[in-house]
Amino acid sequence: MLNRRDMMKVIGMAAVTSAIPIEVDATTPQAQPAADSASPFSLPPLPYDYAALEPYVDAQTMHLHHDKHHATYVKNLNTAVQNYPELGKMRVDDLVRHLDTVPEAIRTAVRNNGGGHANHSFFWQMMQKNAPGQPTKDLASAIDKKFGSFSSFQDQFTKAALSVFGSGWAWLSLDGKKELAIETTPNQDSPWMAGRTPILGIDVWEHAYYLKYQNVRADYIGAFYKVISWDFAAERFQNAMNQKM
């Protein structure tokens, strides 16, 4: 009989196996799925090798998460907007930020799949090999000011990520008053949908961690701190702070 871990592998791979017809090598980013130039939205390549984040994020999870789950969101989003070419011209984060302008007939599909595409496109950039381990530049000062210390921020962010019931995300975001806040969203919702700017986000859907960490979400969250690209987060923070509200 299959144990639960093996069963999750079988179910996870079977559920999305039709999204990408070609298997790719785990060590070469050049072997990732090619973009469909005929479709308005495309799967971005990972900015690193599939195994680059090991031992914290394993290559098998990256294959499944990027090549299957994210690819499926992109495929479904393209299907949803195929009769609305004006929507295909928008950046995906702008698309989900303005869901109220999306025709009601496809709004749920755009929310779910556009949200999944936007969140994951952001998530891949949020991680890096040989991560610095601490916030940098003005973001470090802002975190200390808002949360008291980086350690206090970690405690609060971890608590938020653990509190998500079922599938969703935890975020460090910047609101309209340019104040940092920790928040959570269900499913593929995001701060963009509420008019806020995500600075940091962690995917706590089971497909993001179950192959390696099984049901121990806390271990996955702890490992995530080892791969956060704080330089990327600091750049996002600075750009957002420089924008006129």
Phi, psi and chi 1 to 4 in degrees:
 res  aa     phi    psi   chi1   chi2   chi3   chi4
   1 MET       -  148.6  -66.4  180.0   64.0      -
   2 LEU   -79.7  138.0  -65.8  175.9      -      -
   3 ASN   -79.1  175.0   59.8   31.6      -      -
   4 ARG   -63.4  -37.3 -171.4  179.4  179.5 -163.2
   5 ARG   -62.6  -46.5 -179.2  178.0 -179.9  179.5
   6 ASP   -64.6  -38.4  -69.5  -23.0      -      -
   7 MET   -63.2  -40.1 -177.2   62.0   74.5      -
   8 MET   -61.8  -37.6  -74.4  -65.3  -66.0      -
   9 LYS   -62.1  -46.2  -70.0 -178.6 -178.5 -179.9
  10 VAL   -63.5  -46.7  172.0      -      -      -
  11 ILE   -65.2  -44.0  -67.6  172.6      -      -
  12 GLY   -63.3  -42.6      -      -      -      -
  13 MET   -72.2  -37.3  -64.6  -60.0  -68.7      -
  14 ALA   -70.4  -34.1      -      -      -      -
  15 ALA   -65.4  -28.9      -      -      -      -
  16 VAL  -125.9   14.2  -68.4      -      -      -
  17 THR   -63.3  -22.7 -171.3      -      -      -
  18 SER   -81.6   -9.1   61.4      -      -      -
  19 ALA   -69.5  -39.7      -      -      -      -
  20 ILE  -126.6  112.5  -60.3  -67.0      -      -
  21 PRO   -77.5  -11.8   27.8  -34.1      -      -
  22 ILE  -112.9  130.4  -59.0  174.3      -      -
  23 GLU   -81.9  147.0  -68.9  -61.8  -32.2      -
  24 VAL  -124.2  158.6  -67.0      -      -      -
  25 ASP   -73.9  138.5 -172.7  -74.4      -      -
  26 ALA   -73.3  -11.7      -      -      -      -
  27 THR  -110.7   -6.3   60.7      -      -      -
  28 THR  -121.0  112.2   54.9      -      -      -
  29 PRO   -62.4  -23.6   20.4  -30.6      -      -
  30 GLN   -66.1  -18.4  -65.4   82.8   -0.1      -
  31 ALA   -87.6    7.2      -      -      -      -
  32 GLN   -71.2  161.8  -65.0  176.5   41.9      -
  33 PRO   -58.0  138.2  -23.0   32.9      -      -
  34 ALA   -75.8  145.8      -      -      -      -
  35 ALA   -71.5  147.1      -      -      -      -
  36 ASP   -90.8  104.7  179.9   -0.6      -      -
  37 SER   -66.1  -17.1   59.2      -      -      -
  38 ALA   -82.4  -12.1      -      -      -      -
  39 SER  -104.0  146.1  -61.0      -      -      -
  40 PRO   -68.3  -32.3   22.7  -33.4      -      -
  41 PHE  -113.1  141.4  -61.6  102.1      -      -
  42 SER  -135.1  157.4   58.9      -      -      -
  43 LEU   -76.4  117.9  179.9   68.0      -      -
  44 PRO   -73.3  145.1   29.0  -35.0      -      -
  45 PRO   -70.2  153.3   26.8  -34.7      -      -
  46 LEU   -64.5  144.5  -70.5  175.0      -      -
  47 PRO   -83.1   14.2   27.8  -32.7      -      -
  48 TYR  -159.2  169.3   33.6   71.6      -      -
  49 ASP   -64.5  157.1  -66.6   -9.0      -      -
  50 TYR   -58.6  -35.2  -69.9   96.2      -      -
  51 ALA   -94.9    6.4      -      -      -      -
  52 ALA   -63.4  -28.8      -      -      -      -
  53 LEU   -95.9    4.9  -55.3 -179.0      -      -
  54 GLU   -66.5  147.5  -69.7 -171.7  -18.5      -
  55 PRO   -89.2    6.6   34.4  -37.3      -      -
  56 TYR   -80.7  -40.6  -51.1  108.5      -      -
  57 VAL  -127.1  119.8 -176.6      -      -      -
  58 ASP   -81.9  156.6   60.0  -71.2      -      -
  59 ALA   -62.5  -38.2      -      -      -      -
  60 GLN   -62.8  -41.4 -174.0  178.8    9.2      -
  61 THR   -64.5  -40.7  -67.2      -      -      -
  62 MET   -63.3  -40.6  -69.0  -58.3  -66.6      -
  63 HIS   -58.6  -51.7  -90.8  -65.0      -      -
  64 LEU   -64.7  -43.8  177.4   65.8      -      -
  65 HIS   -69.1  -48.2 -159.3  171.5      -      -
  66 HIS   -80.6  -56.3  176.5  -91.7      -      -
  67 ASP   -73.8  -22.3  -60.4   -2.0      -      -
  68 LYS  -109.6  -64.4  -53.0  -62.2 -176.6 -179.8
  69 HIS   -64.6  -53.5  -73.2  -80.7      -      -
  70 HIS   -62.9  -41.7 -170.9  175.6      -      -
  71 ALA   -59.9  -35.7      -      -      -      -
  72 THR   -67.7  -39.7  -61.8      -      -      -
  73 TYR   -59.9  -43.3  -69.2  126.8      -      -
  74 VAL   -63.8  -45.9  173.7      -      -      -
  75 LYS   -59.6  -45.9  177.6  178.1 -179.4  -68.2
  76 ASN   -69.6  -33.5  -69.3  -17.9      -      -
  77 LEU   -66.4  -43.8  176.7   60.1      -      -
  78 ASN   -61.2  -38.3  -77.7  -36.7      -      -
  79 THR   -64.0  -41.3  -62.1      -      -      -
  80 ALA   -64.8  -37.6      -      -      -      -
  81 VAL   -98.7    7.9  -56.3      -      -      -
  82 GLN   -61.1  -26.4   61.7 -175.5  -11.3      -
  83 ASN   -98.2    9.7  -65.3  -36.5      -      -
  84 TYR  -132.0   74.0  -56.6   89.1      -      -
  85 PRO   -58.9  -26.6   18.5  -31.3      -      -
  86 GLU   -66.5  -30.6   69.0  -79.3    3.1      -
  87 LEU   -72.2  -32.7  -61.7 -178.5      -      -
  88 GLY   -68.8  -14.8      -      -      -      -
  89 LYS   -86.9   -8.9  -63.4  176.5 -177.0  178.0
  90 MET   -86.7  151.0  -62.1  176.2   67.4      -
  91 ARG   -66.9  145.9  -64.8 -168.0  -34.3  177.9
  92 VAL   -65.5  -33.8   67.4      -      -      -
  93 ASP   -68.2  -34.5   53.8  -33.1      -      -
  94 ASP   -69.1  -35.9  -72.9  -25.5      -      -
  95 LEU   -61.3  -47.3 -178.2   61.8      -      -
  96 VAL   -76.3  -22.9  -61.6      -      -      -
  97 ARG   -69.2  -26.0 -170.7 -174.1  -70.5  -87.9
  98 HIS  -119.5   49.0  -60.6  -70.9      -      -
  99 LEU   -60.8  -25.6  -77.9  171.7      -      -
 100 ASP   -66.2  -17.9   56.7  -33.7      -      -
 101 THR   -94.1   -5.8   66.5      -      -      -
 102 VAL   -80.6  133.9  174.7      -      -      -
 103 PRO   -51.9  138.6  -27.4   35.1      -      -
 104 GLU   -57.6  -32.3 -173.0  174.7   -4.5      -
 105 ALA   -61.0  -27.7      -      -      -      -
 106 ILE  -120.7    6.7   63.1  166.9      -      -
 107 ARG   -61.8  -42.8 -168.6  173.8  -60.4  157.4
 108 THR   -65.5  -41.5  -63.1      -      -      -
 109 ALA   -63.7  -39.1      -      -      -      -
 110 VAL   -70.3  -39.5  169.6      -      -      -
 111 ARG   -60.1  -48.2 -179.0  179.8 -164.0  133.9
 112 ASN   -72.3  -50.0  -67.9  -22.5      -      -
 113 ASN   -86.2  -36.9  -65.3  -71.7      -      -
 114 GLY   -66.0  -38.7      -      -      -      -
 115 GLY   -62.5  -43.5      -      -      -      -
 116 GLY   -62.9  -39.9      -      -      -      -
 117 HIS   -67.2  -46.1  179.9   29.1      -      -
 118 ALA   -64.2  -45.7      -      -      -      -
 119 ASN   -63.6  -43.6  -70.6   -9.1      -      -
 120 HIS   -74.0  -36.3  -74.8   86.9      -      -
 121 SER   -59.0  -37.4  -63.4      -      -      -
 122 PHE   -71.4  -41.9  172.9   75.1      -      -
 123 PHE   -62.3  -41.8 -173.7   57.8      -      -
 124 TRP   -61.5  -37.9  -50.5  133.5      -      -
 125 GLN   -73.7  -19.5  -61.8  177.3   79.2      -
 126 MET   -75.3   -8.1 -164.4   68.0 -101.5      -
 127 MET  -123.6  154.7  -60.1 -178.4  -71.0      -
 128 GLN  -156.2  158.5   69.2  172.0   79.4      -
 129 LYS   -74.6  146.4 -175.7  176.5 -178.7  178.3
 130 ASN    53.3   51.1  -60.9  -36.9      -      -
 131 ALA   -65.3  150.6      -      -      -      -
 132 PRO   -69.2  -24.5   22.6  -33.3      -      -
 133 GLY    88.6  -18.6      -      -      -      -
 134 GLN  -139.2  150.7  -67.3  -85.8  -13.5      -
 135 PRO   -60.6  156.7  -15.0   25.6      -      -
 136 THR  -127.7  164.3   59.3      -      -      -
 137 LYS    57.1 -145.8  -56.3  177.9 -177.7  177.3
 138 ASP   -65.5  -25.9  -68.9  -16.1      -      -
 139 LEU   -63.0  -39.3  177.0   58.1      -      -
 140 ALA   -60.0  -44.2      -      -      -      -
 141 SER   -66.0  -39.9  -61.3      -      -      -
 142 ALA   -66.2  -38.3      -      -      -      -
 143 ILE   -66.1  -43.7  -74.3  176.0      -      -
 144 ASP   -61.2  -41.3  -73.1  -15.0      -      -
 145 LYS   -67.0  -41.9 -179.8  179.4  178.5 -179.0
 146 LYS   -77.9  -42.2  177.8   66.4  176.8 -178.6
 147 PHE  -110.6   -3.9  -57.6  104.9      -      -
 148 GLY    97.5  -38.5      -      -      -      -
 149 SER  -170.2  166.5   66.8      -      -      -
 150 PHE   -65.9  -38.3  176.9   60.4      -      -
 151 SER   -61.5  -41.0  177.2      -      -      -
 152 SER   -65.7  -40.1  177.7      -      -      -
 153 PHE   -58.9  -47.0  158.2   74.9      -      -
 154 GLN   -57.2  -43.8  -77.0 -175.1  -58.8      -
 155 ASP   -60.7  -44.6  -69.6  -18.1      -      -
 156 GLN   -71.4  -38.4  -66.2 -180.0   53.0      -
 157 PHE   -67.8  -42.2 -171.2   79.4      -      -
 158 THR   -61.7  -44.7  -63.4      -      -      -
 159 LYS   -59.6  -41.8 -177.0  177.4  179.5 -179.7
 160 ALA   -64.1  -45.2      -      -      -      -
 161 ALA   -64.0  -36.3      -      -      -      -
 162 LEU   -71.9  -24.4  -72.5  171.3      -      -
 163 SER   -78.8  -14.9   75.8      -      -      -
 164 VAL   -64.8  120.4  176.2      -      -      -
 165 PHE   -87.0  120.4 -178.1   77.7      -      -
 166 GLY    78.0 -131.0      -      -      -      -
 167 SER  -102.2  141.5  -58.2      -      -      -
 168 GLY   168.2 -158.9      -      -      -      -
 169 TRP  -139.8  155.6  -66.0   70.2      -      -
 170 ALA  -117.6  144.3      -      -      -      -
 171 TRP  -136.9  150.0  -53.5   89.5      -      -
 172 LEU  -106.9  118.4  174.8   66.2      -      -
 173 SER  -131.1  167.4   59.7      -      -      -
 174 LEU  -116.2  125.6 -161.5   65.4      -      -
 175 ASP   -89.9 -175.7   65.3   19.2      -      -
 176 GLY   -64.2  -20.9      -      -      -      -
 177 LYS   -93.8    9.3  -63.6 -179.7 -179.8  179.2
 178 LYS    61.5   40.1  -63.1 -171.2  175.8 -179.4
 179 GLU  -108.3  136.2  -69.1  -75.5  -22.2      -
 180 LEU   -72.6  145.5  -73.3  174.6      -      -
 181 ALA  -151.1  147.9      -      -      -      -
 182 ILE   -98.9  132.1  -67.1  172.2      -      -
 183 GLU  -146.0  165.8   61.0 -179.8  -52.6      -
 184 THR  -126.4  154.1   63.7      -      -      -
 185 THR  -136.3  148.3   57.3      -      -      -
 186 PRO   -83.6  157.6   32.4  -35.6      -      -
 187 ASN    53.9 -124.8  -58.0  -44.1      -      -
 188 GLN  -111.7   25.4  -66.3  -63.1  -11.9      -
 189 ASP   -70.7  165.6  -73.5    1.2      -      -
 190 SER  -156.6  167.8   70.4      -      -      -
 191 PRO   -58.5  -31.0  -27.7   36.9      -      -
 192 TRP   -53.4  -39.1  -78.5  -60.4      -      -
 193 MET   -68.4  -16.8  -64.3  177.9 -177.2      -
 194 ALA  -109.3   13.5      -      -      -      -
 195 GLY    79.9   15.3      -      -      -      -
 196 ARG  -107.3  168.5  -65.1 -175.6  -75.1  -86.5
 197 THR  -112.5  118.2  -59.1      -      -      -
 198 PRO   -71.4  134.3   24.5  -31.2      -      -
 199 ILE  -105.7  -35.9  -56.7  -59.9      -      -
 200 LEU  -147.4  141.0  170.6   70.9      -      -
 201 GLY  -148.2  145.4      -      -      -      -
 202 ILE  -125.4  129.7 -179.4  172.0      -      -
 203 ASP   -81.1  118.7 -175.9   -9.9      -      -
 204 VAL  -113.6   23.2  -67.8      -      -      -
 205 TRP   -65.2  146.9  -76.4   60.5      -      -
 206 GLU   -60.5  -30.5  -77.9 -165.8  -21.4      -
 207 HIS   -65.3  -16.5   65.1 -121.0      -      -
 208 ALA   -77.5  -17.5      -      -      -      -
 209 TYR  -147.3   -8.9   62.1   88.4      -      -
 210 TYR   -67.4  -33.6 -156.0   89.8      -      -
 211 LEU   -61.7  -33.8  -65.4 -176.8      -      -
 212 LYS   -98.7  -44.1 -177.8  173.5  179.4   64.5
 213 TYR  -104.7   -1.8  -61.6   99.6      -      -
 214 GLN    51.7 -127.3  -61.9 -171.6   24.9      -
 215 ASN   -92.1    7.4   63.5  -43.6      -      -
 216 VAL   -92.6   79.0 -170.6      -      -      -
 217 ARG   -60.1  -34.3 -174.5 -172.1  -71.5 -178.1
 218 ALA   -59.8  -37.6      -      -      -      -
 219 ASP   -67.0  -39.2  -73.3   -6.0      -      -
 220 TYR   -63.3  -43.5  160.4   67.3      -      -
 221 ILE   -63.5  -42.4  -63.7  166.9      -      -
 222 GLY   -60.6  -39.2      -      -      -      -
 223 ALA   -69.1  -32.5      -      -      -      -
 224 PHE   -58.9  -37.5  177.4   68.4      -      -
 225 TYR   -61.6  -21.3  -71.1  113.6      -      -
 226 LYS   -78.9  -13.5  -55.8  -66.8 -172.5 -178.9
 227 VAL  -123.4    5.4  -63.4      -      -      -
 228 ILE   -65.0  130.6  -66.0  174.5      -      -
 229 SER   -87.3   87.7  178.2      -      -      -
 230 TRP   -68.6  -24.7  -76.1  110.8      -      -
 231 ASP   -65.1  -41.5  -70.8  -21.5      -      -
 232 PHE   -63.7  -44.7  174.1   74.1      -      -
 233 ALA   -62.6  -40.8      -      -      -      -
 234 ALA   -64.6  -38.2      -      -      -      -
 235 GLU   -66.2  -42.9 -178.1  178.6    0.1      -
 236 ARG   -61.3  -43.0  -75.0 -171.0   60.2   81.7
 237 PHE   -61.4  -46.8  174.7   75.8      -      -
 238 GLN   -64.4  -43.1 -165.0   61.5   57.7      -
 239 ASN   -61.5  -42.2  -70.6  -18.7      -      -
 240 ALA   -66.0  -39.2      -      -      -      -
 241 MET   -67.3  -29.6  -68.3  -64.8  -70.2      -
 242 ASN   -82.1  -13.2  -70.0  -22.1      -      -
 243 GLN   -76.7  142.6  -71.4 -179.5   -7.4      -
 244 LYS   -77.7  135.2  -67.1 -177.1  179.5 -180.0
 245 MET   -90.9      -  -53.4  -55.5  -68.6      -
